[in-house]
């Protein structure tokens, strides 16, 4: 950063070797300050030796971690798979809200709606097949009753489906946040923050809607 702007970006080891870079200039200025300070104490230090010491210490630290069996954490690349989704995944979504107790009720409402739709079509065909079979009043009243009952089942299905969807999104979102807060530090070392934010924001978007 310089004057509030990013003037250089990249890995530390790459920026440190750029002789005309901003980071190198700051490190040289720091070394000059140390040299002036150490000269009063009878110990001189050059910028090149300081930079070499820093690089040497970094290499030794990496060697010590490897020798001790402690591998340096590396961010994992996101894996993508292809194939069929197992029934277990769908089952977890279905039973996430109220343990799936309202799923049969939802299916029953849909069956009633379809049955009433077929009943209204049959009633229109049967009543108009022969002229004078039913009066106009009877025709309109019965058709209105069937259509009204069908609309009620549609409304109940939509409201119940909305409630189940919102409850499922809340449980999944809460479970994801809890898992992130309880995850070990190694998880954040090997998983980029962009992947975490992408998953949380995507689920949070569905949760809001």
Backbone bond lengths (Angstrom), bond angles and torsions (degrees), N, CA, C in turn:
res aa  C-N    CA-C-N  psi(-1)  N-CA   C-N-CA  omega(-1)  CA-C   N-CA-C  phi
1 X - - - 1.452 - - 1.537 109.89 -
2 X 1.338 115.24 139.68 1.455 120.96 176.00 1.522 108.22 -150.93
3 X 1.328 114.56 120.94 1.462 120.76 -178.41 1.524 112.14 56.87
4 X 1.331 115.48 36.58 1.455 119.97 178.73 1.511 115.11 79.40
5 X 1.316 119.45 6.25 1.463 123.47 -179.27 1.521 110.25 -121.50
6 X 1.316 115.25 150.94 1.457 121.20 176.80 1.525 108.12 -83.74
7 X 1.309 116.21 113.16 1.464 120.72 -177.95 1.518 112.18 -102.25
8 X 1.330 117.35 -13.23 1.458 119.98 -177.77 1.515 108.60 -157.35
9 X 1.319 117.13 139.49 1.458 121.18 179.47 1.520 108.94 -145.47
10 X 1.310 115.08 153.03 1.452 120.09 -179.76 1.515 111.00 143.61
11 X 1.324 116.12 -174.10 1.464 121.35 179.06 1.524 110.34 -72.58
12 X 1.322 115.41 152.33 1.474 120.59 -177.25 1.523 111.70 -60.93
13 X 1.334 116.38 -43.18 1.460 119.05 -176.16 1.525 111.51 -67.38
14 X 1.347 117.20 -28.29 1.456 120.06 178.26 1.524 111.28 -78.83
15 X 1.329 116.40 -39.39 1.460 119.45 -179.42 1.524 112.08 -70.85
16 X 1.335 116.65 -30.76 1.461 119.65 -176.17 1.525 112.83 -69.63
17 X 1.335 118.05 -23.06 1.467 120.51 -177.05 1.523 112.03 -94.96
18 X 1.324 118.62 -5.22 1.460 121.14 177.81 1.528 108.75 -78.69
19 X 1.344 115.46 111.98 1.470 119.75 -175.06 1.520 112.95 -67.16
20 X 1.337 117.97 -27.72 1.459 121.09 -178.83 1.537 111.87 -101.72
21 X 1.310 116.60 9.92 1.456 119.66 -177.40 1.518 112.72 -81.46
22 X 1.326 115.10 160.77 1.460 121.09 -179.51 1.518 111.38 -68.38
23 X 1.344 117.05 -39.93 1.461 119.58 179.15 1.522 110.97 -63.56
24 X 1.324 116.59 -42.11 1.471 119.98 178.87 1.524 110.96 -62.31
25 X 1.338 116.47 -39.71 1.461 120.47 179.49 1.522 111.10 -64.11
26 X 1.329 117.14 -40.85 1.464 120.10 178.61 1.520 111.39 -67.08
27 X 1.342 116.14 -38.04 1.457 119.06 179.36 1.525 111.27 -67.61
28 X 1.337 116.80 -38.30 1.465 119.85 178.02 1.521 110.74 -65.77
29 X 1.351 116.16 -41.10 1.459 119.73 177.77 1.528 110.89 -63.64
30 X 1.324 115.74 -37.48 1.467 118.83 177.14 1.530 110.83 -65.81
31 X 1.327 115.57 -39.46 1.472 118.87 178.98 1.530 111.07 -65.41
32 X 1.339 116.27 -37.60 1.460 119.34 178.37 1.525 110.60 -64.71
33 X 1.324 116.00 -37.76 1.470 119.04 177.08 1.513 110.79 -64.80
34 X 1.336 116.19 -40.74 1.460 119.16 178.03 1.523 111.02 -66.56
35 X 1.343 116.47 -36.90 1.462 119.47 -179.52 1.528 111.36 -65.20
36 X 1.351 114.11 -42.14 1.458 117.37 178.48 1.520 111.64 -65.51
37 X 1.331 114.91 -36.90 1.459 118.23 179.33 1.522 111.23 -69.86
38 X 1.342 115.96 -40.35 1.462 119.45 -177.46 1.521 111.78 -75.20
39 X 1.359 117.54 -24.62 1.460 119.63 179.66 1.524 111.45 -64.56
40 X 1.311 117.33 -30.54 1.466 120.31 177.27 1.511 111.46 -70.04
41 X 1.334 115.27 -20.84 1.465 119.62 -179.50 1.517 111.64 -101.70
42 X 1.336 116.52 2.75 1.466 119.93 177.44 1.497 113.57 87.47
43 X 1.339 118.76 8.92 1.464 122.28 179.80 1.516 107.82 -121.52
44 X 1.311 116.94 117.72 1.466 121.59 179.72 1.522 109.38 -100.16
45 X 1.351 114.94 149.97 1.465 120.87 179.38 1.516 107.57 -143.52
46 X 1.299 117.67 137.84 1.456 122.51 179.63 1.516 109.65 -101.31
47 X 1.330 113.90 159.87 1.465 118.62 -179.66 1.518 111.50 -66.70
48 X 1.350 116.72 -38.54 1.457 119.16 -178.36 1.521 111.06 -65.64
49 X 1.338 115.83 -41.02 1.463 117.97 179.53 1.517 111.65 -67.04
50 X 1.314 115.50 -35.46 1.477 118.90 178.76 1.529 110.52 -64.98
51 X 1.327 116.36 -45.37 1.457 119.65 179.55 1.524 111.64 -64.46
52 X 1.329 115.03 -38.91 1.457 118.57 178.02 1.511 111.25 -64.65
53 X 1.338 116.76 -38.58 1.462 120.44 177.45 1.521 111.26 -63.96
54 X 1.352 115.73 -40.14 1.461 119.02 179.17 1.525 111.24 -63.12
55 X 1.321 116.98 -44.08 1.460 120.18 179.02 1.518 111.59 -66.02
56 X 1.339 115.93 -39.19 1.454 120.17 179.40 1.522 110.89 -64.17
57 X 1.350 116.48 -42.61 1.458 119.78 178.94 1.523 111.32 -63.61
58 X 1.338 116.28 -37.99 1.465 119.36 178.77 1.517 111.33 -64.74
59 X 1.358 116.77 -41.54 1.458 119.81 178.99 1.519 110.99 -66.94
60 X 1.336 116.89 -39.97 1.460 119.74 179.88 1.519 111.22 -66.30
61 X 1.328 116.80 -36.59 1.463 119.29 178.53 1.514 111.09 -64.09
62 X 1.348 116.65 -42.39 1.463 119.96 178.11 1.524 111.27 -64.09
63 X 1.356 116.59 -39.42 1.464 119.50 178.60 1.521 111.39 -65.01
64 X 1.337 116.49 -40.48 1.460 119.68 179.56 1.526 111.07 -64.40
65 X 1.319 117.45 -38.59 1.457 119.91 178.95 1.512 111.18 -65.88
66 X 1.342 116.69 -40.36 1.457 119.30 179.03 1.522 111.10 -68.51
67 X 1.353 116.23 -41.29 1.464 119.79 -179.21 1.516 111.91 -66.98
68 X 1.327 117.58 -30.81 1.466 121.11 178.84 1.519 112.86 -85.78
69 X 1.319 116.32 4.63 1.461 119.60 179.63 1.504 113.53 78.95
70 X 1.333 118.02 12.69 1.453 121.75 179.02 1.520 108.24 -102.54
71 X 1.304 115.65 99.69 1.458 119.66 -179.66 1.520 110.14 -76.00
72 X 1.321 114.99 145.79 1.455 119.99 178.63 1.517 108.82 -70.86
73 X 1.337 118.31 128.17 1.461 119.67 -178.03 1.524 111.10 -61.37
74 X 1.308 115.09 136.10 1.456 122.12 178.09 1.514 108.35 -123.36
75 X 1.312 115.49 133.14 1.462 119.43 -179.31 1.526 110.00 -63.30
76 X 1.309 115.73 130.94 1.451 120.78 -179.17 1.522 110.13 -79.42
77 X 1.308 114.92 139.15 1.454 120.15 176.23 1.520 108.86 -77.77
78 X 1.317 114.93 137.35 1.460 119.50 -177.66 1.517 110.11 -64.13
79 X 1.328 115.52 129.86 1.455 121.11 -178.20 1.530 109.82 -97.02
80 X 1.301 114.87 143.51 1.457 121.94 177.68 1.519 108.76 -122.80
81 X 1.303 114.57 135.43 1.448 119.78 -179.85 1.519 110.99 -119.28
82 X 1.294 115.62 162.74 1.454 121.50 178.39 1.522 108.44 -135.58
83 X 1.307 115.21 153.31 1.455 119.63 -178.77 1.514 110.85 135.80
84 X 1.289 116.58 -169.45 1.457 122.56 -178.51 1.515 110.49 -83.95
85 X 1.321 115.53 144.94 1.462 121.32 176.74 1.518 108.11 -85.37
86 X 1.311 116.30 130.40 1.461 120.33 -176.99 1.522 111.08 -69.83
87 X 1.304 116.07 158.65 1.461 121.80 179.39 1.520 111.51 -65.14
88 X 1.321 117.59 -24.22 1.461 120.95 179.93 1.525 111.46 -62.20
89 X 1.324 116.84 -35.34 1.465 120.37 179.06 1.529 110.10 -65.92
90 X 1.337 116.09 -47.67 1.465 119.44 178.71 1.524 110.91 -63.69
91 X 1.309 116.63 -37.29 1.468 120.08 -179.65 1.527 111.46 -64.68
92 X 1.336 116.65 -37.63 1.460 119.61 179.11 1.528 111.41 -65.84
93 X 1.332 117.39 -35.42 1.459 120.67 177.32 1.529 111.01 -70.32
94 X 1.331 116.23 -40.37 1.466 120.15 -177.02 1.523 111.14 -67.79
95 X 1.326 116.43 -39.96 1.468 120.35 -175.73 1.520 113.09 -93.14
96 X 1.328 118.46 5.05 1.466 120.20 -178.87 1.520 111.31 -67.61
97 X 1.329 117.89 -35.36 1.465 121.95 -178.26 1.523 109.70 -106.91
98 X 1.311 115.82 121.50 1.472 123.09 176.72 1.524 112.17 57.09
99 X 1.354 116.37 23.77 1.468 122.72 178.48 1.530 112.53 58.33
100 X 1.328 116.03 26.57 1.469 120.46 177.19 1.504 114.65 75.28
101 X 1.340 118.18 18.29 1.466 120.86 -175.98 1.523 112.14 -69.36
102 X 1.330 118.02 -30.17 1.460 121.15 -175.67 1.532 112.79 -93.56
103 X 1.305 117.97 -0.02 1.462 120.20 178.31 1.522 111.68 -65.61
104 X 1.347 120.96 -45.28 1.477 119.80 175.28 1.518 112.87 -60.99
105 X 1.333 117.38 -36.39 1.468 120.03 177.89 1.521 110.32 -65.29
106 X 1.317 116.02 -39.76 1.462 120.41 178.10 1.526 111.17 -62.84
107 X 1.311 116.66 -43.44 1.461 120.22 177.54 1.527 111.39 -65.60
108 X 1.330 117.23 -36.75 1.456 121.09 179.40 1.527 111.20 -65.38
109 X 1.327 117.13 -41.24 1.465 120.60 176.69 1.532 110.85 -61.37
110 X 1.319 115.91 -40.18 1.460 119.57 179.64 1.527 111.00 -66.74
111 X 1.319 116.80 -39.35 1.472 120.15 178.47 1.522 110.47 -64.81
112 X 1.342 117.56 -43.37 1.463 120.98 177.61 1.530 111.19 -61.40
113 X 1.324 116.22 -40.65 1.464 120.04 179.12 1.532 110.98 -61.79
114 X 1.335 116.37 -46.62 1.457 119.79 179.81 1.525 111.35 -65.10
115 X 1.329 117.39 -39.09 1.464 121.00 179.22 1.526 110.98 -64.19
116 X 1.326 117.10 -42.18 1.462 119.99 178.37 1.523 111.70 -67.79
117 X 1.330 117.23 -34.38 1.456 119.94 175.91 1.525 110.66 -62.88
118 X 1.319 116.79 -44.92 1.462 119.84 177.27 1.521 110.96 -66.70
119 X 1.357 115.89 -36.62 1.462 118.78 178.04 1.516 113.07 -64.17
120 X 1.331 117.26 -38.62 1.463 119.80 178.76 1.521 111.19 -67.20
121 X 1.336 117.43 -38.30 1.466 120.43 177.32 1.533 110.77 -66.29
122 X 1.320 115.37 -41.29 1.466 118.68 178.88 1.528 110.73 -65.62
123 X 1.329 116.59 -39.21 1.461 120.08 -179.61 1.525 111.12 -63.90
124 X 1.319 117.23 -42.34 1.466 120.42 178.69 1.528 110.31 -63.05
125 X 1.348 116.93 -44.53 1.462 120.51 -178.77 1.534 111.08 -66.29
126 X 1.317 116.16 -41.88 1.475 119.43 -177.61 1.525 111.60 -71.02
127 X 1.341 118.22 -40.72 1.457 121.38 -176.16 1.516 112.44 -72.14
128 X 1.321 116.87 -28.60 1.464 119.69 -178.49 1.519 113.11 -99.09
129 X 1.338 116.91 3.28 1.457 119.04 -179.12 1.528 111.01 -66.89
130 X 1.327 116.68 -42.54 1.460 122.26 177.84 1.522 109.23 -122.25
131 X 1.293 115.54 133.63 1.450 119.93 -178.91 1.527 109.73 -70.88
132 X 1.296 115.14 131.16 1.455 120.71 179.24 1.515 114.43 87.51
133 X 1.337 117.80 4.41 1.478 119.62 179.14 1.517 110.45 -64.14
134 X 1.308 118.04 -43.18 1.462 122.65 175.40 1.528 107.18 -132.76
135 X 1.305 115.00 155.33 1.452 119.28 177.83 1.538 109.96 -76.01
136 X 1.321 114.31 162.45 1.454 118.99 178.90 1.521 111.44 -63.22
137 X 1.313 116.22 -35.32 1.462 119.76 179.41 1.527 110.85 -63.88
138 X 1.348 115.96 -47.60 1.460 120.13 178.60 1.531 111.31 -62.20
139 X 1.312 115.45 -41.21 1.470 119.48 -179.37 1.531 111.11 -59.95
140 X 1.339 116.27 -47.85 1.465 120.33 -177.55 1.521 111.32 -69.11
141 X 1.341 117.90 -41.91 1.467 121.03 -177.05 1.527 110.79 -64.55
142 X 1.334 116.78 -48.10 1.469 119.64 -178.05 1.529 110.53 -66.31
143 X 1.333 117.34 -40.76 1.464 119.74 178.41 1.531 110.96 -63.92
144 X 1.343 117.19 -38.63 1.465 120.61 178.85 1.527 110.67 -66.35
145 X 1.339 117.65 -39.04 1.466 120.53 178.75 1.537 111.16 -64.46
146 X 1.323 116.34 -44.10 1.466 119.45 -179.89 1.529 110.64 -65.09
147 X 1.321 116.27 -43.40 1.469 119.85 -179.81 1.528 111.14 -66.59
148 X 1.345 117.34 -39.39 1.463 120.24 178.28 1.516 111.92 -64.01
149 X 1.351 116.63 -42.93 1.467 119.72 178.06 1.526 110.68 -64.37
150 X 1.329 117.44 -38.66 1.459 120.84 177.69 1.527 111.15 -63.65
151 X 1.334 116.53 -40.15 1.468 120.09 178.64 1.523 111.47 -65.53
152 X 1.327 117.42 -37.36 1.464 120.46 178.69 1.525 111.40 -64.35
153 X 1.331 116.68 -41.10 1.459 119.15 178.48 1.529 111.39 -68.25
154 X 1.327 117.22 -34.52 1.468 119.97 176.23 1.523 110.29 -64.98
155 X 1.347 115.98 -44.07 1.465 119.73 179.26 1.524 111.19 -63.13
156 X 1.326 116.97 -43.78 1.466 120.15 178.94 1.520 110.98 -63.50
157 X 1.327 117.06 -38.24 1.472 120.00 179.21 1.516 111.48 -65.70
158 X 1.334 117.13 -42.81 1.462 120.73 -179.37 1.527 111.01 -65.96
159 X 1.327 117.79 -44.71 1.467 120.93 -179.57 1.522 111.33 -64.28
160 X 1.328 116.48 -42.81 1.464 119.30 -179.78 1.520 110.84 -67.79
161 X 1.320 117.37 -39.62 1.465 120.13 178.96 1.529 110.85 -65.71
162 X 1.324 117.19 -38.13 1.464 120.80 177.82 1.519 111.28 -64.48
163 X 1.337 116.31 -44.03 1.468 119.95 179.16 1.527 111.65 -62.79
164 X 1.327 116.71 -41.03 1.472 120.44 179.55 1.529 110.33 -66.87
165 X 1.332 116.82 -40.62 1.465 120.39 -179.63 1.523 111.60 -64.49
166 X 1.324 117.04 -44.76 1.467 120.59 179.81 1.524 110.75 -64.24
167 X 1.319 116.98 -42.99 1.467 120.35 179.99 1.534 110.89 -64.27
168 X 1.328 116.44 -40.22 1.466 120.14 178.89 1.525 110.89 -64.51
169 X 1.336 116.86 -43.69 1.463 120.18 179.14 1.523 111.40 -63.42
170 X 1.323 117.31 -39.00 1.465 120.57 178.77 1.523 111.50 -63.94
171 X 1.312 116.51 -43.50 1.475 119.48 -179.29 1.524 111.37 -66.93
172 X 1.323 117.51 -41.39 1.456 120.21 179.58 1.525 111.28 -67.55
173 X 1.338 117.00 -41.11 1.457 120.72 179.90 1.531 110.91 -65.75
174 X 1.330 116.39 -43.81 1.461 120.07 178.31 1.529 111.48 -63.97
175 X 1.331 115.90 -40.98 1.462 119.01 178.29 1.511 112.75 -64.20
176 X 1.352 117.34 -38.19 1.460 120.37 178.47 1.521 111.15 -66.41
177 X 1.338 116.99 -45.21 1.460 120.18 -179.94 1.528 110.38 -62.83
178 X 1.336 117.60 -41.81 1.465 120.89 179.27 1.528 111.00 -62.84
179 X 1.328 116.61 -41.23 1.468 119.93 179.61 1.525 111.45 -65.20
180 X 1.340 116.86 -38.11 1.466 119.84 179.06 1.520 110.97 -66.74
181 X 1.343 117.14 -42.84 1.459 120.22 -179.54 1.530 112.09 -67.31
182 X 1.316 117.52 -28.82 1.462 121.18 -178.51 1.525 112.68 -95.81
183 X 1.324 117.28 1.40 1.476 120.25 -178.52 1.519 110.45 -72.12
184 X 1.333 117.76 146.53 1.476 120.32 176.84 1.519 111.06 -70.53
185 X 1.327 115.60 165.47 1.460 120.51 -178.57 1.528 111.77 -64.27
186 X 1.327 117.45 -27.49 1.461 119.56 179.36 1.523 111.76 -64.10
187 X 1.331 116.86 -27.52 1.466 120.17 177.93 1.524 110.96 -63.93
188 X 1.320 117.15 -41.13 1.468 120.93 -179.97 1.534 111.41 -75.37
189 X 1.339 116.91 -23.41 1.457 119.51 176.98 1.524 111.94 -73.89
190 X 1.324 116.65 -30.63 1.463 120.87 -176.29 1.520 113.23 -105.49
191 X 1.330 117.95 -1.67 1.466 121.57 179.57 1.521 108.54 -124.98
192 X 1.305 116.18 124.69 1.459 120.00 -177.99 1.523 110.40 -69.41
193 X 1.317 115.08 148.44 1.469 120.05 179.84 1.521 111.51 -65.30
194 X 1.336 118.00 -27.14 1.465 119.99 179.03 1.523 111.34 -65.35
195 X 1.335 117.16 -37.47 1.453 119.83 177.75 1.524 110.90 -66.63
196 X 1.328 117.04 -41.62 1.466 120.26 180.00 1.520 110.40 -64.76
197 X 1.334 116.61 -47.16 1.459 120.19 -179.38 1.518 111.34 -64.85
198 X 1.322 117.22 -35.25 1.460 120.36 179.68 1.519 110.82 -64.28
199 X 1.332 117.24 -44.81 1.471 120.10 -179.34 1.527 110.95 -68.63
200 X 1.324 116.85 -43.85 1.467 119.98 -177.25 1.523 110.69 -67.49
201 X 1.326 117.55 -42.96 1.462 120.09 -179.09 1.522 111.28 -67.36
202 X 1.342 116.80 -36.33 1.465 119.69 178.63 1.506 111.32 -64.92
203 X 1.338 116.76 -45.24 1.459 119.89 179.38 1.525 110.52 -70.67
204 X 1.342 116.73 -35.24 1.453 119.42 177.28 1.516 111.95 -65.93
205 X 1.357 117.19 -32.67 1.457 120.83 177.47 1.517 110.39 -63.86
206 X 1.352 117.09 -45.90 1.460 119.76 177.45 1.515 111.09 -66.83
207 X 1.337 116.27 -31.50 1.472 119.52 179.22 1.524 111.01 -65.90
208 X 1.351 116.88 -39.00 1.467 119.50 -179.72 1.517 110.72 -67.22
209 X 1.327 116.41 -40.90 1.443 118.95 -176.88 1.521 111.58 -84.43
